[in-house]
Amino acid sequence: MAKDPQDKAKLVEEIIEVIAAEGMVDRTKITPDATIESLDLKSVDIVMILTALEEKFNVYIPMDGSLQDAKDVKSLIEAIAEYIQKEKENQ
């Protein structure tokens, strides 16, 4: 699916929009090097974000591995995008 850089950029943008909406975070604060802590996202916020992303993309995103290890927005988005891409390829 997102082998095309444009598709990947669109996916990243959509993920950021969900993080902003569900995490109630100012969109301008969501930068690649922003930490989860600096955005004041609690585990319940992350669960809400993941649930919204699962519904939006019709995929299952487990809260483990690279997602649990994510400390900044860039690694969080990369982990989520990876799950979405894998799921879409398997559909």
Secondary structure, DSSP 8 states (H G I E B T S, - for coil): -TTSHHHHHHHHHHHHHHHHHHTT--GGG--TT-BTTTTT--HHHHHHHHHHHHHHHT----S-HHHHH--BHHHHHHHHHHHHHHHHHH-
